[in-house]
């Protein structure tokens, strides 16, 4: 969000100030459930005054989410909400921009194995939009979720992790979501899936107009879908790339298609310039969903980690201080692990591992600043 170019009604701003919520109350990563808790999770058929959260007829229009199962089976048996975000000022495109007030739900297929609970490497995001008056009421109810402070990093929600799906926090949040979200105010769905027999991830999006999904044109591309190919055996190097590549940043396309060659052929200064571009991808005031293609956004997190792994001698904090997103909120990524360049999850789970991208953390801190939380 580029705050210098936003249009936001003052009447609503007056009600958005000074409440003790943490980042985890704005971007809520739910814990993976125990098998006994599965029925307490939100399913697509659950709903309230606004109708079902994700109607079957609407969901059926998205890409084949899991290759070996029909969409309606995934919708019925395993697709569940694993993440929730509130955004008082979603923006898309170049400024000046009007704020769109939203709640977003993140869905993944949840499965149970002999080793525990896991998710499939696929996801749907559903967007629910509100007018000013309704969002003011949403926000009033949302503030009762307060559970932390500005010192807390974004993580699997600590209260939900402690209480589980039978606790007071989830019961309240679940009821709130069913009260305000549903088919009647569903305005968009985005999806990511893996093609059968290939290490190729497909991104696509659909705006919901008059109850019908219409494919979204992906920014920086002349197409309605975008793929990423990444080797699953070379966790610390990129091999594959984007299909198609955005034309604006050929160096980034080169990196994510062949990192070994890029490291050999590019000078250190060229790599630093490339990492500067990655910091811009992660900066919510410099890019939004209307200015950055899906693959570049999702690959930025692992590109950043790849850079830190390969150039440990750099002073990363000072080198990019004029480019990187800055905030008084805690921007620590609690989900960093081995550099897996085939892990494209920005918010959710990669199998059983929580996955948060730096972009999502930065966006959440920007939302907290916008709401003047403390």
KETORFI-406294 format. One record per residue (C-alpha): chain; residue in three letters; residue number from 1; y, z, x. Coordinates in steps of 0.001 Angstrom, whole numbers, plus 500000, padded with zeros to 6 digits. Layout:
<recs>
chain:A	res:ala	n:NUM	py:Y	pz:Z	px:X
...
</recs>
This chain:
<recs>
chain:A	res:unk	n:1	py:500000	pz:500000	px:500000
chain:A	res:unk	n:2	py:503355	pz:498996	px:501408
chain:A	res:unk	n:3	py:505608	pz:501681	px:499974
chain:A	res:unk	n:4	py:508813	pz:499818	px:500857
chain:A	res:unk	n:5	py:508019	pz:497118	px:498323
chain:A	res:unk	n:6	py:506531	pz:499024	px:495402
chain:A	res:unk	n:7	py:507838	pz:499194	px:491883
chain:A	res:unk	n:8	py:506840	pz:502479	px:490218
chain:A	res:unk	n:9	py:508399	pz:504010	px:487083
chain:A	res:unk	n:10	py:510383	pz:507143	px:487817
chain:A	res:unk	n:11	py:509204	pz:508790	px:484619
chain:A	res:unk	n:12	py:505654	pz:508880	px:485967
chain:A	res:unk	n:13	py:506657	pz:509868	px:489484
chain:A	res:unk	n:14	py:508208	pz:513016	px:488062
chain:A	res:unk	n:15	py:504754	pz:514245	px:487122
chain:A	res:unk	n:16	py:503056	pz:513390	px:490404
chain:A	res:unk	n:17	py:503960	pz:516070	px:492868
chain:A	res:unk	n:18	py:502985	pz:519124	px:494857
chain:A	res:unk	n:19	py:499432	pz:520003	px:493877
chain:A	res:unk	n:20	py:496826	pz:521435	px:496218
chain:A	res:unk	n:21	py:494165	pz:518777	px:496200
chain:A	res:unk	n:22	py:492280	pz:517582	px:499262
chain:A	res:unk	n:23	py:491432	pz:514038	px:500286
chain:A	res:unk	n:24	py:487981	pz:514757	px:498855
chain:A	res:unk	n:25	py:489465	pz:515149	px:495368
chain:A	res:unk	n:26	py:491026	pz:511679	px:495506
chain:A	res:unk	n:27	py:488104	pz:509802	px:497045
chain:A	res:unk	n:28	py:484954	pz:511584	px:495935
chain:A	res:unk	n:29	py:481713	pz:510752	px:497713
chain:A	res:unk	n:30	py:478931	pz:512239	px:495629
chain:A	res:unk	n:31	py:475876	pz:513733	px:497329
chain:A	res:unk	n:32	py:472581	pz:511927	px:497032
chain:A	res:unk	n:33	py:470649	pz:513657	px:494249
chain:A	res:unk	n:34	py:467428	pz:515544	px:494220
chain:A	res:unk	n:35	py:464911	pz:513826	px:491970
chain:A	res:unk	n:36	py:465426	pz:516547	px:489366
chain:A	res:unk	n:37	py:469177	pz:515761	px:489287
chain:A	res:unk	n:38	py:468867	pz:512029	px:488687
chain:A	res:unk	n:39	py:469413	pz:512280	px:484936
chain:A	res:unk	n:40	py:472712	pz:514115	px:485497
chain:A	res:unk	n:41	py:474171	pz:511167	px:487419
chain:A	res:unk	n:42	py:476325	pz:508589	px:485627
chain:A	res:unk	n:43	py:474420	pz:505500	px:484531
chain:A	res:unk	n:44	py:475877	pz:502177	px:483313
chain:A	res:unk	n:45	py:474979	pz:502987	px:479702
chain:A	res:unk	n:46	py:476861	pz:506294	px:479701
chain:A	res:unk	n:47	py:480174	pz:506156	px:477898
chain:A	res:unk	n:48	py:482686	pz:507701	px:475557
chain:A	res:unk	n:49	py:485739	pz:506577	px:473640
chain:A	res:unk	n:50	py:486220	pz:503554	px:475910
chain:A	res:unk	n:51	py:482633	pz:502370	px:475537
chain:A	res:unk	n:52	py:479854	pz:502176	px:478159
chain:A	res:unk	n:53	py:480939	pz:502389	px:481788
chain:A	res:unk	n:54	py:479257	pz:499114	px:482721
chain:A	res:unk	n:55	py:477933	pz:497127	px:479785
chain:A	res:unk	n:56	py:474739	pz:495176	px:480353
chain:A	res:unk	n:57	py:476243	pz:491874	px:479213
chain:A	res:unk	n:58	py:479092	pz:492251	px:481722
chain:A	res:unk	n:59	py:476903	pz:493422	px:484592
chain:A	res:unk	n:60	py:474535	pz:490484	px:484109
chain:A	res:unk	n:61	py:477300	pz:488124	px:485234
chain:A	res:unk	n:62	py:477479	pz:489510	px:488772
chain:A	res:unk	n:63	py:475474	pz:488258	px:491738
chain:A	res:unk	n:64	py:471771	pz:489133	px:491993
chain:A	res:unk	n:65	py:472213	pz:492641	px:493349
chain:A	res:unk	n:66	py:468741	pz:493334	px:494737
chain:A	res:unk	n:67	py:466679	pz:490244	px:495615
chain:A	res:unk	n:68	py:463222	pz:491382	px:494487
chain:A	res:unk	n:69	py:464238	pz:492894	px:491126
chain:A	res:unk	n:70	py:465933	pz:491325	px:488097
chain:A	res:unk	n:71	py:469476	pz:492549	px:487523
chain:A	res:unk	n:72	py:468657	pz:494198	px:484193
chain:A	res:unk	n:73	py:465930	pz:496336	px:485815
chain:A	res:unk	n:74	py:468330	pz:497615	px:488491
chain:A	res:unk	n:75	py:470984	pz:498212	px:485803
chain:A	res:unk	n:76	py:468560	pz:500233	px:483703
chain:A	res:unk	n:77	py:466496	pz:502137	px:486261
chain:A	res:unk	n:78	py:468422	pz:502806	px:489456
chain:A	res:unk	n:79	py:472125	pz:501843	px:489403
chain:A	res:unk	n:80	py:474160	pz:505048	px:489488
chain:A	res:unk	n:81	py:477694	pz:506187	px:490371
chain:A	res:unk	n:82	py:477799	pz:507529	px:493938
chain:A	res:unk	n:83	py:481576	pz:507433	px:494491
chain:A	res:unk	n:84	py:484823	pz:507875	px:492564
chain:A	res:unk	n:85	py:488403	pz:507038	px:493525
chain:A	res:unk	n:86	py:491722	pz:507558	px:491787
chain:A	res:unk	n:87	py:494597	pz:505266	px:492703
chain:A	res:unk	n:88	py:498054	pz:505658	px:491096
chain:A	res:unk	n:89	py:499350	pz:502578	px:492889
chain:A	res:unk	n:90	py:496802	pz:499830	px:493452
chain:A	res:unk	n:91	py:498583	pz:496758	px:494774
chain:A	res:unk	n:92	py:497390	pz:493270	px:495489
chain:A	res:unk	n:93	py:499218	pz:490480	px:497302
chain:A	res:unk	n:94	py:502610	pz:490222	px:498979
chain:A	res:unk	n:95	py:505600	pz:492318	px:497860
chain:A	res:unk	n:96	py:507535	pz:493273	px:495913
chain:A	res:unk	n:97	py:504582	pz:494718	px:494031
chain:A	res:unk	n:98	py:504053	pz:496675	px:490853
chain:A	res:unk	n:99	py:501743	pz:499663	px:490896
chain:A	res:unk	n:100	py:498559	pz:499411	px:488864
chain:A	res:unk	n:101	py:497056	pz:502753	px:487892
chain:A	res:unk	n:102	py:493300	pz:502912	px:488275
chain:A	res:unk	n:103	py:490093	pz:504849	px:488536
chain:A	res:unk	n:104	py:487358	pz:503080	px:490502
chain:A	res:unk	n:105	py:483653	pz:503826	px:490377
chain:A	res:unk	n:106	py:481222	pz:502885	px:493126
chain:A	res:unk	n:107	py:477657	pz:502112	px:492086
chain:A	res:unk	n:108	py:474546	pz:501755	px:494230
chain:A	res:unk	n:109	py:470852	pz:501511	px:493379
chain:A	res:unk	n:110	py:469393	pz:504980	px:494038
chain:A	res:unk	n:111	py:465712	pz:505189	px:494916
chain:A	res:unk	n:112	py:463264	pz:507966	px:495771
chain:A	res:unk	n:113	py:460799	pz:507598	px:498619
chain:A	res:unk	n:114	py:458318	pz:509862	px:500358
chain:A	res:unk	n:115	py:461099	pz:510681	px:502837
chain:A	res:unk	n:116	py:463713	pz:511587	px:500243
chain:A	res:unk	n:117	py:466559	pz:509933	px:498351
chain:A	res:unk	n:118	py:468007	pz:506633	px:499549
chain:A	res:unk	n:119	py:470213	pz:503803	px:498358
chain:A	res:unk	n:120	py:469676	pz:500083	px:498527
chain:A	res:unk	n:121	py:472082	pz:498083	px:500699
chain:A	res:unk	n:122	py:474019	pz:496799	px:497714
chain:A	res:unk	n:123	py:476946	pz:497990	px:495617
chain:A	res:unk	n:124	py:479211	pz:497303	px:492665
chain:A	res:unk	n:125	py:482751	pz:498626	px:492314
chain:A	res:unk	n:126	py:484150	pz:498843	px:488779
chain:A	res:unk	n:127	py:487912	pz:499141	px:488171
chain:A	res:unk	n:128	py:489412	pz:500858	px:485109
chain:A	res:unk	n:129	py:493129	pz:500459	px:484479
chain:A	res:unk	n:130	py:495658	pz:502559	px:482549
chain:A	res:unk	n:131	py:499151	pz:502298	px:481140
chain:A	res:unk	n:132	py:501778	pz:504823	px:482233
chain:A	res:unk	n:133	py:501311	pz:507298	px:479415
chain:A	res:unk	n:134	py:497528	pz:507364	px:479659
chain:A	res:unk	n:135	py:497555	pz:507695	px:483430
chain:A	res:unk	n:136	py:499951	pz:510629	px:483197
chain:A	res:unk	n:137	py:497313	pz:512389	px:481084
chain:A	res:unk	n:138	py:494538	pz:511305	px:483455
chain:A	res:unk	n:139	py:496432	pz:512806	px:486371
chain:A	res:unk	n:140	py:497130	pz:516027	px:484472
chain:A	res:unk	n:141	py:493395	pz:516457	px:483877
chain:A	res:unk	n:142	py:492483	pz:515334	px:487394
chain:A	res:unk	n:143	py:494486	pz:518094	px:489067
chain:A	res:unk	n:144	py:492017	pz:520694	px:487792
chain:A	res:unk	n:145	py:489572	pz:519279	px:490363
chain:A	res:unk	n:146	py:491452	pz:520924	px:493230
chain:A	res:unk	n:147	py:488981	pz:522063	px:495896
chain:A	res:unk	n:148	py:490573	pz:522039	px:499352
chain:A	res:unk	n:149	py:493586	pz:521402	px:501573
chain:A	res:unk	n:150	py:495235	pz:518784	px:503751
chain:A	res:unk	n:151	py:493220	pz:520022	px:506722
chain:A	res:unk	n:152	py:489928	pz:518887	px:505193
chain:A	res:unk	n:153	py:488575	pz:515517	px:506376
chain:A	res:unk	n:154	py:487061	pz:513064	px:503928
chain:A	res:unk	n:155	py:483308	pz:513664	px:503631
chain:A	res:unk	n:156	py:480527	pz:514091	px:501119
chain:A	res:unk	n:157	py:482366	pz:516255	px:498616
chain:A	res:unk	n:158	py:481801	pz:519829	px:499860
chain:A	res:unk	n:159	py:481846	pz:521503	px:496435
chain:A	res:unk	n:160	py:479525	pz:518941	px:494894
chain:A	res:unk	n:161	py:477247	pz:519194	px:497908
chain:A	res:unk	n:162	py:477087	pz:522956	px:497410
chain:A	res:unk	n:163	py:476846	pz:523030	px:493595
chain:A	res:unk	n:164	py:474825	pz:519866	px:492996
chain:A	res:unk	n:165	py:474895	pz:517823	px:489796
chain:A	res:unk	n:166	py:474315	pz:520840	px:487567
chain:A	res:unk	n:167	py:477452	pz:522656	px:488765
chain:A	res:unk	n:168	py:480842	pz:523102	px:487115
chain:A	res:unk	n:169	py:482711	pz:520582	px:489309
chain:A	res:unk	n:170	py:480442	pz:517660	px:488399
chain:A	res:unk	n:171	py:480273	pz:518603	px:484727
chain:A	res:unk	n:172	py:484072	pz:518520	px:484534
chain:A	res:unk	n:173	py:484429	pz:515297	px:486542
chain:A	res:unk	n:174	py:481663	pz:513590	px:484595
chain:A	res:unk	n:175	py:483308	pz:514442	px:481276
chain:A	res:unk	n:176	py:486701	pz:513284	px:482573
chain:A	res:unk	n:177	py:485326	pz:509899	px:483649
chain:A	res:unk	n:178	py:483552	pz:509358	px:480337
chain:A	res:unk	n:179	py:486736	pz:510281	px:478486
chain:A	res:unk	n:180	py:488942	pz:507741	px:480236
chain:A	res:unk	n:181	py:486716	pz:504957	px:481614
chain:A	res:unk	n:182	py:484669	pz:502331	px:479845
chain:A	res:unk	n:183	py:484274	pz:498728	px:478851
chain:A	res:unk	n:184	py:487580	pz:498685	px:476955
chain:A	res:unk	n:185	py:489666	pz:499252	px:480115
chain:A	res:unk	n:186	py:487334	pz:497680	px:482682
chain:A	res:unk	n:187	py:489453	pz:495080	px:484450
chain:A	res:unk	n:188	py:487452	pz:494116	px:487547
chain:A	res:unk	n:189	py:484069	pz:494267	px:489257
chain:A	res:unk	n:190	py:483331	pz:493528	px:492897
chain:A	res:unk	n:191	py:479847	pz:493266	px:494361
chain:A	res:unk	n:192	py:478014	pz:493145	px:497686
chain:A	res:unk	n:193	py:474351	pz:492265	px:498010
chain:A	res:unk	n:194	py:471836	pz:491125	px:500616
chain:A	res:unk	n:195	py:470114	pz:487787	px:500180
chain:A	res:unk	n:196	py:466336	pz:487765	px:500025
chain:A	res:unk	n:197	py:464630	pz:487156	px:503348
chain:A	res:unk	n:198	py:467900	pz:487016	px:505289
chain:A	res:unk	n:199	py:470296	pz:489354	px:507032
chain:A	res:unk	n:200	py:473153	pz:487902	px:504998
chain:A	res:unk	n:201	py:475470	pz:489992	px:502881
chain:A	res:unk	n:202	py:477369	pz:488314	px:500028
chain:A	res:unk	n:203	py:480744	pz:489501	px:498697
chain:A	res:unk	n:204	py:482140	pz:488402	px:495328
chain:A	res:unk	n:205	py:484521	pz:489685	px:492680
chain:A	res:unk	n:206	py:485211	pz:489169	px:488988
chain:A	res:unk	n:207	py:488251	pz:489932	px:486859
chain:A	res:unk	n:208	py:487358	pz:490897	px:483286
chain:A	res:unk	n:209	py:489492	pz:488968	px:480807
chain:A	res:unk	n:210	py:488850	pz:489164	px:477068
chain:A	res:unk	n:211	py:485516	pz:490744	px:477877
chain:A	res:unk	n:212	py:484392	pz:487859	px:480081
chain:A	res:unk	n:213	py:484049	pz:487944	px:483919
chain:A	res:unk	n:214	py:486081	pz:485338	px:485798
chain:A	res:unk	n:215	py:485369	pz:484832	px:489527
chain:A	res:unk	n:216	py:488149	pz:485958	px:491882
chain:A	res:unk	n:217	py:489445	pz:483673	px:494618
chain:A	res:unk	n:218	py:488988	pz:485610	px:497872
chain:A	res:unk	n:219	py:492206	pz:485950	px:499927
chain:A	res:unk	n:220	py:492517	pz:483781	px:503060
chain:A	res:unk	n:221	py:489637	pz:481601	px:501804
chain:A	res:unk	n:222	py:489249	pz:478679	px:499462
chain:A	res:unk	n:223	py:486230	pz:480125	px:497775
chain:A	res:unk	n:224	py:484936	pz:482724	px:495354
chain:A	res:unk	n:225	py:482310	pz:484292	px:497610
chain:A	res:unk	n:226	py:481961	pz:485139	px:501279
chain:A	res:unk	n:227	py:478953	pz:485923	px:503416
chain:A	res:unk	n:228	py:478338	pz:487934	px:506570
chain:A	res:unk	n:229	py:475376	pz:487389	px:508858
chain:A	res:unk	n:230	py:474530	pz:490163	px:511298
chain:A	res:unk	n:231	py:471449	pz:490824	px:513385
chain:A	res:unk	n:232	py:469641	pz:494008	px:512411
chain:A	res:unk	n:233	py:468026	pz:494403	px:515832
chain:A	res:unk	n:234	py:471123	pz:494478	px:518047
chain:A	res:unk	n:235	py:472909	pz:497512	px:516680
chain:A	res:unk	n:236	py:475614	pz:497610	px:519361
chain:A	res:unk	n:237	py:476632	pz:493955	px:519368
chain:A	res:unk	n:238	py:477737	pz:491395	px:516793
chain:A	res:unk	n:239	py:475617	pz:488321	px:516262
chain:A	res:unk	n:240	py:476129	pz:486057	px:513285
chain:A	res:unk	n:241	py:479607	pz:486027	px:511803
chain:A	res:unk	n:242	py:481402	pz:485278	px:508549
chain:A	res:unk	n:243	py:480701	pz:482392	px:506184
chain:A	res:unk	n:244	py:483314	pz:481036	px:505764
chain:A	res:unk	n:245	py:485684	pz:482276	px:508440
chain:A	res:unk	n:246	py:489314	pz:482948	px:507559
chain:A	res:unk	n:247	py:491491	pz:480526	px:509506
chain:A	res:unk	n:248	py:494274	pz:483024	px:510266
chain:A	res:unk	n:249	py:492384	pz:485069	px:512882
chain:A	res:unk	n:250	py:489964	pz:482929	px:514923
chain:A	res:unk	n:251	py:489652	pz:485590	px:517642
chain:A	res:unk	n:252	py:488312	pz:488125	px:515153
chain:A	res:unk	n:253	py:485897	pz:485529	px:513807
chain:A	res:unk	n:254	py:484710	pz:484919	px:517370
chain:A	res:unk	n:255	py:484141	pz:488644	px:517973
chain:A	res:unk	n:256	py:481999	pz:489237	px:514901
chain:A	res:unk	n:257	py:479985	pz:486082	px:515503
chain:A	res:unk	n:258	py:479216	pz:486719	px:519195
chain:A	res:unk	n:259	py:480576	pz:489913	px:520737
chain:A	res:unk	n:260	py:478817	pz:489456	px:524093
chain:A	res:unk	n:261	py:480457	pz:486090	px:524721
chain:A	res:unk	n:262	py:483793	pz:487407	px:523489
chain:A	res:unk	n:263	py:483671	pz:490309	px:525940
chain:A	res:unk	n:264	py:482833	pz:487962	px:528822
chain:A	res:unk	n:265	py:485416	pz:485268	px:528083
chain:A	res:unk	n:266	py:488351	pz:487280	px:526753
chain:A	res:unk	n:267	py:490648	pz:489145	px:529103
chain:A	res:unk	n:268	py:491188	pz:492850	px:528567
chain:A	res:unk	n:269	py:494660	pz:492133	px:527195
chain:A	res:unk	n:270	py:493174	pz:489665	px:524713
chain:A	res:unk	n:271	py:490669	pz:492287	px:523583
chain:A	res:unk	n:272	py:493498	pz:494806	px:523156
chain:A	res:unk	n:273	py:495390	pz:492306	px:521004
chain:A	res:unk	n:274	py:492250	pz:491810	px:518964
chain:A	res:unk	n:275	py:491818	pz:495565	px:518501
chain:A	res:unk	n:276	py:495450	pz:495714	px:517426
chain:A	res:unk	n:277	py:494565	pz:493235	px:514699
chain:A	res:unk	n:278	py:491658	pz:495460	px:513654
chain:A	res:unk	n:279	py:494048	pz:498432	px:513361
chain:A	res:unk	n:280	py:496200	pz:496279	px:511063
chain:A	res:unk	n:281	py:493167	pz:495515	px:508896
chain:A	res:unk	n:282	py:492672	pz:499271	px:508544
chain:A	res:unk	n:283	py:496338	pz:499943	px:507699
chain:A	res:unk	n:284	py:496983	pz:500133	px:503926
chain:A	res:unk	n:285	py:500674	pz:499292	px:504303
chain:A	res:unk	n:286	py:499914	pz:496121	px:506262
chain:A	res:unk	n:287	py:497028	pz:494738	px:504240
chain:A	res:unk	n:288	py:495738	pz:495138	px:500706
chain:A	res:unk	n:289	py:492970	pz:493439	px:498685
chain:A	res:unk	n:290	py:495305	pz:490522	px:497996
chain:A	res:unk	n:291	py:496030	pz:489768	px:501657
chain:A	res:unk	n:292	py:492701	pz:490327	px:503434
chain:A	res:unk	n:293	py:489324	pz:488726	px:502852
chain:A	res:unk	n:294	py:486299	pz:490884	px:502018
chain:A	res:unk	n:295	py:484305	pz:490318	px:505201
chain:A	res:unk	n:296	py:487185	pz:491021	px:507597
chain:A	res:unk	n:297	py:487950	pz:494254	px:505760
chain:A	res:unk	n:298	py:484336	pz:495436	px:505835
chain:A	res:unk	n:299	py:483768	pz:494387	px:509449
chain:A	res:unk	n:300	py:486912	pz:496122	px:510747
chain:A	res:unk	n:301	py:485306	pz:499567	px:510909
chain:A	res:unk	n:302	py:482404	pz:498499	px:513117
chain:A	res:unk	n:303	py:484699	pz:496281	px:515193
chain:A	res:unk	n:304	py:486845	pz:499335	px:515919
chain:A	res:unk	n:305	py:483758	pz:501313	px:516932
chain:A	res:unk	n:306	py:482487	pz:498400	px:519030
chain:A	res:unk	n:307	py:485805	pz:498407	px:520922
chain:A	res:unk	n:308	py:485674	pz:502137	px:521578
chain:A	res:unk	n:309	py:482080	pz:501850	px:522789
chain:A	res:unk	n:310	py:482822	pz:498990	px:525187
chain:A	res:unk	n:311	py:486236	pz:500134	px:526478
chain:A	res:unk	n:312	py:485902	pz:503879	px:526908
chain:A	res:unk	n:313	py:488498	pz:503861	px:529691
chain:A	res:unk	n:314	py:491344	pz:502972	px:527289
chain:A	res:unk	n:315	py:493717	pz:505621	px:526004
chain:A	res:unk	n:316	py:493048	pz:504660	px:522407
chain:A	res:unk	n:317	py:495495	pz:507124	px:520815
chain:A	res:unk	n:318	py:498482	pz:505976	px:522861
chain:A	res:unk	n:319	py:497535	pz:502328	px:523259
chain:A	res:unk	n:320	py:497709	pz:501639	px:519511
chain:A	res:unk	n:321	py:500073	pz:504376	px:518308
chain:A	res:unk	n:322	py:502662	pz:501832	px:517130
chain:A	res:unk	n:323	py:500065	pz:499858	px:515177
chain:A	res:unk	n:324	py:497568	pz:502377	px:513840
chain:A	res:unk	n:325	py:498039	pz:504124	px:510509
chain:A	res:unk	n:326	py:499584	pz:507583	px:510913
chain:A	res:unk	n:327	py:499457	pz:510509	px:508518
chain:A	res:unk	n:328	py:499792	pz:514283	px:508444
chain:A	res:unk	n:329	py:496478	pz:514291	px:506591
chain:A	res:unk	n:330	py:493220	pz:514592	px:508499
chain:A	res:unk	n:331	py:492061	pz:511061	px:509364
chain:A	res:unk	n:332	py:488840	pz:512118	px:511093
chain:A	res:unk	n:333	py:485840	pz:509999	px:510189
chain:A	res:unk	n:334	py:483003	pz:512450	px:509517
chain:A	res:unk	n:335	py:480368	pz:509712	px:509110
chain:A	res:unk	n:336	py:480432	pz:508114	px:512549
chain:A	res:unk	n:337	py:477009	pz:507582	px:514074
chain:A	res:unk	n:338	py:475325	pz:504910	px:516180
chain:A	res:unk	n:339	py:477261	pz:501649	px:516296
chain:A	res:unk	n:340	py:475349	pz:499583	px:513760
chain:A	res:unk	n:341	py:477148	pz:496268	px:513431
chain:A	res:unk	n:342	py:474964	pz:495419	px:510433
chain:A	res:unk	n:343	py:476325	pz:498448	px:508510
chain:A	res:unk	n:344	py:479005	pz:496980	px:506246
chain:A	res:unk	n:345	py:479331	pz:499850	px:503793
chain:A	res:unk	n:346	py:482959	pz:500998	px:503409
chain:A	res:unk	n:347	py:482419	pz:503794	px:500888
chain:A	res:unk	n:348	py:478990	pz:504955	px:499864
chain:A	res:unk	n:349	py:475624	pz:505198	px:501563
chain:A	res:unk	n:350	py:473768	pz:503092	px:504100
chain:A	res:unk	n:351	py:470205	pz:504024	px:503095
chain:A	res:unk	n:352	py:470477	pz:507856	px:503239
chain:A	res:unk	n:353	py:473495	pz:508058	px:505582
chain:A	res:unk	n:354	py:477013	pz:508631	px:504212
chain:A	res:unk	n:355	py:479332	pz:505779	px:505165
chain:A	res:unk	n:356	py:483132	pz:505936	px:505131
chain:A	res:unk	n:357	py:485258	pz:503275	px:506766
chain:A	res:unk	n:358	py:488530	pz:504152	px:508472
chain:A	res:unk	n:359	py:490239	pz:501873	px:505968
chain:A	res:unk	n:360	py:489055	pz:504034	px:503055
chain:A	res:unk	n:361	py:490139	pz:507213	px:504843
chain:A	res:unk	n:362	py:493564	pz:505729	px:505537
chain:A	res:unk	n:363	py:493957	pz:504525	px:501945
chain:A	res:unk	n:364	py:493098	pz:507991	px:500661
chain:A	res:unk	n:365	py:495672	pz:509621	px:502944
chain:A	res:unk	n:366	py:498255	pz:507055	px:501803
chain:A	res:unk	n:367	py:497489	pz:507976	px:498188
chain:A	res:unk	n:368	py:497923	pz:511676	px:499009
chain:A	res:unk	n:369	py:501300	pz:510916	px:500615
chain:A	res:unk	n:370	py:502326	pz:508828	px:497599
chain:A	res:unk	n:371	py:501435	pz:511656	px:495249
chain:A	res:unk	n:372	py:503324	pz:514123	px:497456
chain:A	res:unk	n:373	py:500319	pz:516413	px:497674
chain:A	res:unk	n:374	py:500214	pz:519329	px:500089
</recs>
